[in-house]
Amino acid sequence: MSFTLHAKKGLARCSIDDALRGEPLHFHISAVAAGHASHAPHQHDGTEAIYLLAGEATLTLGDETLRLQAGESVIFDPRRLHDLVNSGPTINRYMVIIGRDS
C-alpha cells in the first residue's frame, strides 16, 4: 500500500491512497474573518458538505439562505450558485467536504 501526500488548506497532512483514481473526496479547512467570504459565489460538480467548527456563517444557495452555528452542518448540490459568509463577530472555521462525481 502506498500514499501520496497532498497539500490541503488548513490540514497538517493529507495522504491519498495511490490505488484511488484522482481525488474522489476532497476536503479542506478554511478560516474567515467576520463579515467576509473565502471566495466569490461559485458552482461546481459533486456533492458538498460544510461543517462549521467555530463561529457563525450564512450559506447562500441560489436565492435561499441558511444560518449555521458551530457544530452544525449542511449537505447540498453545489451545481447551484453558492457562497458562505462569516456572519458572526469573530473568525469562523469550517470544513468543506466535496464528493466528486464519477
MMTF fields as JSON, N, C-alpha, C and O atoms, coordinates in Angstrom:
{
  "mmtfVersion": "1.0.0",
  "mmtfProducer": "UNKNOWN",
  "numBonds": 407,
  "numAtoms": 408,
  "numGroups": 102,
  "numChains": 1,
  "numModels": 1,
  "chainsPerModel": [1],
  "groupsPerChain": [102],
  "chainIdList": ["A"],
  "bondAtomList": [4, 2, 8, 6, 12, 10, 16, 14, 20, 18, 24, 22, 28, 26, 32, 30, 36, 34, 40, 38, 44, 42, 48, 46, 52, 50, 56, 54, 60, 58, 64, 62, 68, 66, 72, 70, 76, 74, 80, 78, 84, 82, 88, 86, 92, 90, 96, 94, 100, 98, 104, 102, 108, 106, 112, 110, 116, 114, 120, 118, 124, 122, 128, 126, 132, 130, 136, 134, 140, 138, 144, 142, 148, 146, 152, 150, 156, 154, 160, 158, 164, 162, 168, 166, 172, 170, 176, 174, 180, 178, 184, 182, 188, 186, 192, 190, 196, 194, 200, 198, 204, 202, 208, 206, 212, 210, 216, 214, 220, 218, 224, 222, 228, 226, 232, 230, 236, 234, 240, 238, 244, 242, 248, 246, 252, 250, 256, 254, 260, 258, 264, 262, 268, 266, 272, 270, 276, 274, 280, 278, 284, 282, 288, 286, 292, 290, 296, 294, 300, 298, 304, 302, 308, 306, 312, 310, 316, 314, 320, 318, 324, 322, 328, 326, 332, 330, 336, 334, 340, 338, 344, 342, 348, 346, 352, 350, 356, 354, 360, 358, 364, 362, 368, 366, 372, 370, 376, 374, 380, 378, 384, 382, 388, 386, 392, 390, 396, 394, 400, 398, 404, 402],
  "bondOrderList": [1, 1, 1, 1, 1, 1, 1, 1, 1, 1, 1, 1, 1, 1, 1, 1, 1, 1, 1, 1, 1, 1, 1, 1, 1, 1, 1, 1, 1, 1, 1, 1, 1, 1, 1, 1, 1, 1, 1, 1, 1, 1, 1, 1, 1, 1, 1, 1, 1, 1, 1, 1, 1, 1, 1, 1, 1, 1, 1, 1, 1, 1, 1, 1, 1, 1, 1, 1, 1, 1, 1, 1, 1, 1, 1, 1, 1, 1, 1, 1, 1, 1, 1, 1, 1, 1, 1, 1, 1, 1, 1, 1, 1, 1, 1, 1, 1, 1, 1, 1, 1],
  "groupList": [{"groupName": "MET", "atomNameList": ["N", "CA", "C", "O"], "elementList": ["N", "C", "C", "O"], "formalChargeList": [0, 0, 0, 0], "bondAtomList": [1, 0, 2, 1, 3, 2], "bondOrderList": [1, 1, 2], "singleLetterCode": "M", "chemCompType": "L-PEPTIDE LINKING"}, {"groupName": "SER", "atomNameList": ["N", "CA", "C", "O"], "elementList": ["N", "C", "C", "O"], "formalChargeList": [0, 0, 0, 0], "bondAtomList": [1, 0, 2, 1, 3, 2], "bondOrderList": [1, 1, 2], "singleLetterCode": "S", "chemCompType": "L-PEPTIDE LINKING"}, {"groupName": "PHE", "atomNameList": ["N", "CA", "C", "O"], "elementList": ["N", "C", "C", "O"], "formalChargeList": [0, 0, 0, 0], "bondAtomList": [1, 0, 2, 1, 3, 2], "bondOrderList": [1, 1, 2], "singleLetterCode": "F", "chemCompType": "L-PEPTIDE LINKING"}, {"groupName": "THR", "atomNameList": ["N", "CA", "C", "O"], "elementList": ["N", "C", "C", "O"], "formalChargeList": [0, 0, 0, 0], "bondAtomList": [1, 0, 2, 1, 3, 2], "bondOrderList": [1, 1, 2], "singleLetterCode": "T", "chemCompType": "L-PEPTIDE LINKING"}, {"groupName": "LEU", "atomNameList": ["N", "CA", "C", "O"], "elementList": ["N", "C", "C", "O"], "formalChargeList": [0, 0, 0, 0], "bondAtomList": [1, 0, 2, 1, 3, 2], "bondOrderList": [1, 1, 2], "singleLetterCode": "L", "chemCompType": "L-PEPTIDE LINKING"}, {"groupName": "HIS", "atomNameList": ["N", "CA", "C", "O"], "elementList": ["N", "C", "C", "O"], "formalChargeList": [0, 0, 0, 0], "bondAtomList": [1, 0, 2, 1, 3, 2], "bondOrderList": [1, 1, 2], "singleLetterCode": "H", "chemCompType": "L-PEPTIDE LINKING"}, {"groupName": "ALA", "atomNameList": ["N", "CA", "C", "O"], "elementList": ["N", "C", "C", "O"], "formalChargeList": [0, 0, 0, 0], "bondAtomList": [1, 0, 2, 1, 3, 2], "bondOrderList": [1, 1, 2], "singleLetterCode": "A", "chemCompType": "L-PEPTIDE LINKING"}, {"groupName": "LYS", "atomNameList": ["N", "CA", "C", "O"], "elementList": ["N", "C", "C", "O"], "formalChargeList": [0, 0, 0, 0], "bondAtomList": [1, 0, 2, 1, 3, 2], "bondOrderList": [1, 1, 2], "singleLetterCode": "K", "chemCompType": "L-PEPTIDE LINKING"}, {"groupName": "GLY", "atomNameList": ["N", "CA", "C", "O"], "elementList": ["N", "C", "C", "O"], "formalChargeList": [0, 0, 0, 0], "bondAtomList": [1, 0, 2, 1, 3, 2], "bondOrderList": [1, 1, 2], "singleLetterCode": "G", "chemCompType": "PEPTIDE LINKING"}, {"groupName": "ARG", "atomNameList": ["N", "CA", "C", "O"], "elementList": ["N", "C", "C", "O"], "formalChargeList": [0, 0, 0, 0], "bondAtomList": [1, 0, 2, 1, 3, 2], "bondOrderList": [1, 1, 2], "singleLetterCode": "R", "chemCompType": "L-PEPTIDE LINKING"}, {"groupName": "CYS", "atomNameList": ["N", "CA", "C", "O"], "elementList": ["N", "C", "C", "O"], "formalChargeList": [0, 0, 0, 0], "bondAtomList": [1, 0, 2, 1, 3, 2], "bondOrderList": [1, 1, 2], "singleLetterCode": "C", "chemCompType": "L-PEPTIDE LINKING"}, {"groupName": "ILE", "atomNameList": ["N", "CA", "C", "O"], "elementList": ["N", "C", "C", "O"], "formalChargeList": [0, 0, 0, 0], "bondAtomList": [1, 0, 2, 1, 3, 2], "bondOrderList": [1, 1, 2], "singleLetterCode": "I", "chemCompType": "L-PEPTIDE LINKING"}, {"groupName": "ASP", "atomNameList": ["N", "CA", "C", "O"], "elementList": ["N", "C", "C", "O"], "formalChargeList": [0, 0, 0, 0], "bondAtomList": [1, 0, 2, 1, 3, 2], "bondOrderList": [1, 1, 2], "singleLetterCode": "D", "chemCompType": "L-PEPTIDE LINKING"}, {"groupName": "GLU", "atomNameList": ["N", "CA", "C", "O"], "elementList": ["N", "C", "C", "O"], "formalChargeList": [0, 0, 0, 0], "bondAtomList": [1, 0, 2, 1, 3, 2], "bondOrderList": [1, 1, 2], "singleLetterCode": "E", "chemCompType": "L-PEPTIDE LINKING"}, {"groupName": "PRO", "atomNameList": ["N", "CA", "C", "O"], "elementList": ["N", "C", "C", "O"], "formalChargeList": [0, 0, 0, 0], "bondAtomList": [1, 0, 2, 1, 3, 2], "bondOrderList": [1, 1, 2], "singleLetterCode": "P", "chemCompType": "L-PEPTIDE LINKING"}, {"groupName": "VAL", "atomNameList": ["N", "CA", "C", "O"], "elementList": ["N", "C", "C", "O"], "formalChargeList": [0, 0, 0, 0], "bondAtomList": [1, 0, 2, 1, 3, 2], "bondOrderList": [1, 1, 2], "singleLetterCode": "V", "chemCompType": "L-PEPTIDE LINKING"}, {"groupName": "GLN", "atomNameList": ["N", "CA", "C", "O"], "elementList": ["N", "C", "C", "O"], "formalChargeList": [0, 0, 0, 0], "bondAtomList": [1, 0, 2, 1, 3, 2], "bondOrderList": [1, 1, 2], "singleLetterCode": "Q", "chemCompType": "L-PEPTIDE LINKING"}, {"groupName": "TYR", "atomNameList": ["N", "CA", "C", "O"], "elementList": ["N", "C", "C", "O"], "formalChargeList": [0, 0, 0, 0], "bondAtomList": [1, 0, 2, 1, 3, 2], "bondOrderList": [1, 1, 2], "singleLetterCode": "Y", "chemCompType": "L-PEPTIDE LINKING"}, {"groupName": "ASN", "atomNameList": ["N", "CA", "C", "O"], "elementList": ["N", "C", "C", "O"], "formalChargeList": [0, 0, 0, 0], "bondAtomList": [1, 0, 2, 1, 3, 2], "bondOrderList": [1, 1, 2], "singleLetterCode": "N", "chemCompType": "L-PEPTIDE LINKING"}],
  "groupTypeList": [0, 1, 2, 3, 4, 5, 6, 7, 7, 8, 4, 6, 9, 10, 1, 11, 12, 12, 6, 4, 9, 8, 13, 14, 4, 5, 2, 5, 11, 1, 6, 15, 6, 6, 8, 5, 6, 1, 5, 6, 14, 5, 16, 5, 12, 8, 3, 13, 6, 11, 17, 4, 4, 6, 8, 13, 6, 3, 4, 3, 4, 8, 12, 13, 3, 4, 9, 4, 16, 6, 8, 13, 1, 15, 11, 2, 12, 14, 9, 9, 4, 5, 12, 4, 15, 18, 1, 8, 14, 3, 11, 18, 9, 17, 0, 15, 11, 11, 8, 9, 12, 1],
  "groupIdList": [1, 2, 3, 4, 5, 6, 7, 8, 9, 10, 11, 12, 13, 14, 15, 16, 17, 18, 19, 20, 21, 22, 23, 24, 25, 26, 27, 28, 29, 30, 31, 32, 33, 34, 35, 36, 37, 38, 39, 40, 41, 42, 43, 44, 45, 46, 47, 48, 49, 50, 51, 52, 53, 54, 55, 56, 57, 58, 59, 60, 61, 62, 63, 64, 65, 66, 67, 68, 69, 70, 71, 72, 73, 74, 75, 76, 77, 78, 79, 80, 81, 82, 83, 84, 85, 86, 87, 88, 89, 90, 91, 92, 93, 94, 95, 96, 97, 98, 99, 100, 101, 102],
  "secStructList": [7, 7, 3, 3, 3, 7, 7, 7, 6, 6, 7, 1, 7, 7, 3, 3, 3, 6, 6, 1, 1, 1, 7, 1, 3, 3, 3, 3, 3, 3, 3, 3, 7, 6, 6, 7, 5, 1, 1, 7, 1, 5, 7, 7, 1, 1, 3, 3, 3, 3, 3, 3, 3, 3, 1, 3, 3, 3, 3, 3, 3, 6, 6, 3, 3, 3, 3, 3, 3, 6, 6, 7, 3, 3, 3, 3, 7, 6, 6, 1, 7, 3, 3, 3, 3, 7, 7, 1, 1, 1, 7, 3, 3, 3, 3, 3, 3, 3, 3, 7, 7, 7],
  "xCoordList": [0.858, 0.0, 0.9, 1.876, 0.554, 1.336, 0.401, -0.712, 0.887, 0.122, 0.95, 2.18, 0.257, 0.897, 0.402, -0.794, 1.34, 0.97, 0.457, 1.035, -0.636, -1.23, -1.37, -1.79, -1.027, -1.193, -2.659, -3.243, -3.254, -4.653, -4.739, -4.149, -5.476, -5.632, -6.15, -7.168, -5.446, -5.882, -5.518, -5.795, -4.897, -4.548, -3.034, -2.299, -2.576, -1.15, -0.644, 0.495, -1.512, -1.097, -2.336, -3.341, -2.252, -3.323, -2.667, -1.952, -2.913, -2.36, -3.491, -4.543, -3.266, -4.28, -3.734, -2.631, -4.513, -4.162, -3.914, -4.774, -2.75, -2.399, -3.298, -3.34, -4.022, -4.929, -6.184, -6.897, -6.457, -7.615, -7.275, -6.119, -8.286, -8.089, -8.362, -9.494, -7.368, -7.542, -7.86, -7.243, -8.821, -9.214, -10.74, -11.413, -11.303, -12.757, -13.437, -14.635, -12.681, -13.213, -12.219, -11.079, -12.645, -11.783, -12.255, -13.458, -11.328, -11.719, -10.6, -9.426, -10.99, -10.044, -10.729, -11.942, -9.95, -10.477, -10.141, -9.005, -11.138, -10.953, -11.215, -12.002, -10.555, -10.801, -11.065, -10.293, -12.168, -12.6, -12.919, -13.565, -12.466, -12.716, -14.192, -14.891, -14.641, -16.027, -16.398, -15.64, -17.579, -18.081, -17.512, -17.851, -16.658, -16.008, -16.419, -16.969, -16.134, -16.305, -14.938, -14.076, -14.739, -13.435, -13.282, -12.16, -14.395, -14.349, -15.709, -16.691, -15.758, -16.991, -17.981, -17.581, -19.274, -20.249, -19.776, -19.237, -19.981, -19.475, -20.333, -21.255, -20.026, -20.704, -19.722, -18.768, -19.971, -19.109, -19.857, -20.935, -19.287, -19.9, -19.68, -18.923, -20.345, -20.166, -21.295, -22.371, -21.021, -21.907, -21.052, -19.936, -21.552, -20.751, -21.364, -22.583, -20.494, -20.898, -20.015, -18.818, -20.62, -19.88, -20.182, -21.343, -19.127, -19.268, -18.608, -17.406, -19.389, -18.869, -18.216, -18.891, -16.91, -16.141, -16.238, -16.311, -16.239, -16.28, -16.903, -16.721, -17.641, -18.21, -19.597, -20.344, -19.919, -21.222, -21.002, -19.982, -21.963, -21.868, -23.26, -24.198, -23.373, -24.609, -24.288, -23.474, -24.946, -24.816, -25.902, -27.077, -25.508, -26.473, -26.394, -25.322, -27.555, -27.658, -28.784, -29.964, -28.389, -29.395, -29.962, -29.215, -31.295, -31.897, -32.382, -33.233, -31.831, -32.151, -30.944, -29.807, -31.192, -30.107, -30.351, -31.49, -29.255, -29.307, -28.206, -27.036, -28.581, -27.582, -27.072, -27.838, -25.768, -25.116, -24.387, -23.81, -24.42, -23.681, -22.632, -22.739, -21.626, -20.601, -21.272, -22.209, -20.782, -21.326, -22.418, -22.903, -22.818, -23.865, -23.253, -22.146, -24.003, -23.522, -24.658, -25.833, -24.285, -25.25, -24.652, -23.448, -25.493, -25.086, -25.972, -27.193, -25.358, -26.148, -25.556, -24.453, -26.329, -25.928, -25.153, -25.761, -23.831, -23.029, -23.113, -22.42, -23.959, -24.187, -25.041, -25.108, -25.701, -26.42, -25.397, -24.475, -25.551, -24.652, -24.678, -25.753, -23.5, -23.447, -22.227, -21.216, -22.362, -21.229, -21.507, -22.64, -20.46, -20.556, -19.881, -18.699, -20.631, -20.121, -20.071, -20.997, -19.007, -18.917, -19.882, -19.647, -20.962, -21.996, -21.906, -22.824, -20.807, -20.619, -19.593, -19.018, -19.361, -18.44, -16.974, -16.106, -16.679, -15.31, -14.954, -15.815, -13.696, -13.254, -14.042, -14.279, -14.442, -15.056, -14.102, -13.199, -14.315, -13.545, -14.538, -15.454, -14.347, -15.253, -14.525, -13.536, -15.039, -14.5, -15.431, -16.651, -14.832, -15.567, -15.209, -14.035, -16.232, -16.02, -16.787, -17.986, -16.082, -16.698, -16.493, -15.361, -17.599, -17.56, -17.639, -18.61, -16.644, -16.603, -17.483, -17.542, -18.163, -18.954, -17.993, -16.928, -18.375, -17.505, -17.678, -17.031],
  "yCoordList": [-1.172, 0.0, 1.23, 1.298, 2.221, 3.456, 4.656, 4.575, 5.77, 7.004, 8.151, 8.136, 9.14, 10.363, 11.494, 11.609, 12.332, 13.49, 14.608, 14.893, 15.24, 16.363, 17.533, 17.352, 18.712, 19.921, 20.318, 20.477, 20.479, 20.884, 22.023, 21.966, 23.06, 24.238, 23.833, 23.15, 24.258, 24.036, 22.69, 22.448, 21.798, 20.47, 20.324, 20.769, 19.71, 19.476, 18.413, 18.471, 17.441, 16.352, 15.713, 15.5, 15.412, 14.684, 13.662, 14.022, 12.385, 11.293, 10.647, 10.329, 10.455, 9.829, 8.515, 8.463, 7.459, 6.127, 6.153, 6.579, 5.7, 5.693, 4.779, 4.901, 3.857, 2.967, 3.697, 3.198, 4.86, 5.641, 6.394, 6.749, 6.636, 7.419, 8.874, 9.224, 9.716, 11.143, 11.422, 10.858, 12.289, 12.703, 12.622, 13.643, 11.43, 11.278, 11.995, 12.271, 12.295, 13.005, 14.087, 13.792, 15.339, 16.472, 17.102, 17.183, 17.545, 18.34, 19.281, 19.035, 20.373, 21.338, 22.114, 22.015, 22.876, 23.714, 25.155, 25.475, 26.028, 27.461, 28.241, 27.821, 29.369, 30.324, 31.67, 32.112, 32.323, 33.554, 34.615, 34.33, 35.835, 36.953, 37.363, 37.136, 37.958, 38.426, 39.314, 40.205, 39.06, 39.868, 39.531, 40.19, 38.525, 38.173, 36.779, 35.977, 36.521, 35.192, 34.736, 35.562, 33.431, 32.936, 33.076, 33.091, 33.18, 33.37, 33.847, 33.836, 34.259, 34.756, 33.603, 32.439, 33.92, 32.87, 32.052, 32.6, 30.742, 29.842, 28.588, 28.416, 27.724, 26.439, 25.436, 25.807, 24.165, 23.093, 21.769, 21.708, 20.723, 19.395, 18.737, 19.24, 17.613, 16.808, 17.002, 17.497, 16.599, 16.83, 17.494, 17.044, 18.563, 19.323, 19.281, 19.322, 19.198, 19.291, 20.331, 20.419, 21.117, 22.086, 21.795, 21.653, 21.705, 21.526, 22.72, 22.935, 23.501, 24.698, 24.303, 23.853, 24.471, 24.109, 25.172, 24.845, 26.447, 27.562, 28.775, 29.006, 29.552, 30.798, 30.634, 29.718, 31.553, 31.589, 31.824, 32.38, 31.399, 31.599, 31.581, 31.02, 32.202, 32.158, 31.601, 32.154, 30.49, 29.887, 30.467, 30.463, 30.966, 31.36, 30.305, 30.015, 29.73, 28.672, 29.07, 28.955, 29.545, 30.12, 31.362, 32.283, 31.406, 32.562, 32.205, 32.893, 31.121, 30.725, 30.979, 30.988, 31.187, 31.335, 30.422, 30.106, 30.012, 29.166, 29.612, 29.66, 29.943, 30.321, 29.074, 28.159, 29.043, 27.93, 28.429, 29.516, 27.63, 27.882, 26.777, 25.739, 26.991, 25.968, 24.647, 24.613, 23.565, 22.235, 21.824, 20.694, 22.718, 22.407, 22.154, 22.602, 21.423, 21.118, 21.216, 21.259, 21.249, 21.271, 20.476, 20.536, 19.74, 18.996, 19.481, 19.546, 19.826, 20.427, 20.122, 19.589, 20.478, 20.313, 21.563, 22.616, 21.474, 22.653, 23.1, 24.034, 22.441, 22.938, 24.2, 24.953, 24.428, 25.688, 26.728, 26.407, 27.966, 29.04, 29.178, 29.266, 29.198, 29.236, 29.999, 30.135, 30.491, 31.06, 30.958, 30.725, 31.136, 31.069, 32.303, 32.535, 33.104, 34.352, 34.224, 33.692, 34.703, 34.736, 35.811, 37.0, 35.402, 36.344, 36.59, 37.154, 36.17, 36.38, 37.464, 38.043, 37.74, 38.806, 38.375, 39.22, 37.076, 36.583, 35.712, 35.398, 35.329, 34.423, 33.118, 32.599, 32.596, 31.267, 30.269, 30.646, 29.006, 27.915, 26.86, 26.494, 26.374, 25.348, 24.375, 24.714, 23.152, 22.117, 21.964, 21.894, 21.913, 21.66, 20.253, 19.89, 19.469, 18.119, 18.028, 18.301, 17.645, 17.546, 16.15, 15.711, 15.446, 14.134, 14.365, 14.941, 13.929, 14.131, 13.106, 11.944, 13.542, 12.621, 11.717, 12.156, 10.466, 9.526, 9.688, 8.986],
  "zCoordList": [0.0, 0.0, 0.0, 0.747, -0.864, -0.888, -0.963, -1.482, -0.43, -0.356, -0.899, -0.838, -1.43, -1.876, -0.989, -0.718, -0.538, 0.281, -0.615, -1.664, -0.19, -0.916, 0.047, 1.19, -0.403, 0.406, 0.383, -0.689, 1.546, 1.678, 2.668, 3.747, 2.301, 3.142, 4.527, 4.639, 5.575, 6.945, 7.542, 8.717, 6.756, 7.253, 7.362, 6.481, 8.43, 8.609, 7.631, 7.167, 7.326, 6.437, 5.821, 6.499, 4.533, 3.85, 2.935, 2.0, 3.211, 2.411, 1.622, 2.176, 0.322, -0.529, -1.061, -1.606, -0.899, -1.365, -2.874, -3.644, -3.282, -4.712, -5.536, -6.76, -4.883, -5.612, -6.085, -6.956, -5.526, -5.957, -7.23, -7.465, -8.047, -9.267, -8.93, -8.595, -9.01, -8.743, -7.28, -6.377, -7.066, -5.718, -5.617, -5.761, -5.371, -5.353, -4.191, -4.245, -3.151, -1.988, -1.615, -1.257, -1.696, -1.377, -0.074, 0.173, 0.756, 1.912, 2.309, 2.032, 2.969, 3.5, 4.623, 4.807, 5.36, 6.444, 6.121, 5.77, 6.24, 5.999, 7.275, 8.123, 7.4, 8.478, 7.814, 6.962, 8.211, 7.54, 8.585, 9.594, 8.339, 9.249, 9.219, 8.232, 10.293, 10.411, 9.228, 8.847, 8.65, 7.548, 6.185, 5.201, 6.099, 4.841, 4.369, 5.124, 3.095, 2.499, 2.014, 1.711, 1.939, 1.473, -0.038, -0.543, -0.769, -2.214, -2.713, -1.971, -3.957, -4.573, -4.77, -4.761, -4.95, -5.252, -6.451, -7.413, -6.386, -7.417, -7.479, -6.683, -8.419, -8.542, -9.128, -9.812, -8.851, -9.335, -9.217, -8.625, -9.776, -9.725, -8.371, -7.541, -8.157, -6.962, -5.969, -6.304, -4.739, -3.601, -2.543, -2.285, -1.92, -0.96, 0.428, 0.592, 1.418, 2.815, 3.481, 3.205, 4.361, 5.163, 6.618, 7.004, 7.431, 8.873, 9.54, 9.384, 10.285, 10.941, 12.258, 13.184, 12.335, 13.526, 14.609, 15.794, 14.213, 15.172, 14.513, 13.318, 15.3, 14.807, 14.215, 14.56, 13.308, 12.645, 11.158, 10.753, 10.351, 8.904, 8.297, 8.864, 7.139, 6.364, 4.985, 4.246, 4.655, 3.335, 2.45, 2.816, 1.283, 0.259, -0.823, -1.354, -1.146, -2.142, -3.083, -2.753, -4.272, -5.173, -4.52, -4.19, -4.325, -3.652, -2.243, -1.68, -1.681, -0.31, 0.59, 0.119, 1.889, 2.854, 4.05, 4.396, 4.665, 5.852, 6.795, 6.414, 8.038, 9.059, 9.742, 10.045, 9.984, 10.664, 11.901, 11.902, 12.941, 14.174, 14.311, 13.657, 15.153, 15.401, 15.763, 16.56, 15.172, 15.426, 14.461, 14.527, 13.561, 12.589, 11.215, 10.915, 10.388, 9.045, 8.038, 8.401, 6.782, 5.69, 4.525, 4.279, 3.821, 2.628, 1.488, 1.633, 0.345, -0.732, -2.098, -2.22, -3.127, -4.518, -4.944, -5.135, -5.097, -5.417, -6.868, -7.272, -7.656, -9.014, -8.964, -9.935, -7.807, -7.578, -7.131, -6.382, -7.582, -7.195, -5.672, -5.08, -5.031, -3.572, -3.064, -3.753, -1.835, -1.111, 0.383, 0.804, 1.173, 2.624, 3.182, 2.932, 3.945, 4.514, 6.025, 6.638, 6.622, 8.078, 8.561, 8.345, 9.21, 9.668, 11.178, 11.774, 11.788, 13.219, 13.506, 12.584, 14.796, 15.184, 15.291, 15.508, 15.144, 15.28, 14.077, 13.254, 13.98, 12.916, 13.008, 14.099, 11.85, 11.855, 11.211, 10.464, 11.508, 10.904, 10.449, 11.186, 9.227, 8.713, 7.816, 7.165, 7.796, 6.922, 5.728, 5.873, 4.554, 3.316, 2.849, 2.781, 2.531, 2.014, 0.684, 0.629, -0.372, -1.689, -2.228, -2.427, -2.465, -3.111, -4.607, -5.097, -5.324, -6.775, -7.477, -7.073, -8.524, -9.343, -10.112, -10.546, -10.275, -11.01, -12.499, -13.276]
}
